[in-house]
């Protein structure tokens, strides 16, 4: 009984540490994403949905490198196959973000910066869970 309880506590600790690391890296990459988005939309006058994809790609590469090295250390090793899987999941993720931004900006006429902030924040928990269960599975 004590061994099972210790295993449960260790699993909970590891999960909380992963979440904290994911959130920290997410904050850094959100800053990168938001900055690139701002420059593309305000400095280069790109359409908001196109700029969103561009800024996402920059932050996505940075996020993969940091998460695979730190957040999910001990998971399966980094490889092109793993990055391919990460990109496929990220494509679905950016698709959902694009839909959310389009609804808020084009339909509800919200400011694009607010929409970007809200939609990205709302999707972060889903993204973490999917990445943890698929791309960054722990080795047995």
PyMOL commands that set and color helices and strands:
alter all, ss='L'
color gray80, all
select helices_A, chain A and resi 2-43+48-71+80-107+112-133
alter helices_A, ss='H'
color red, helices_A
deselect
rebuild
show_as cartoon
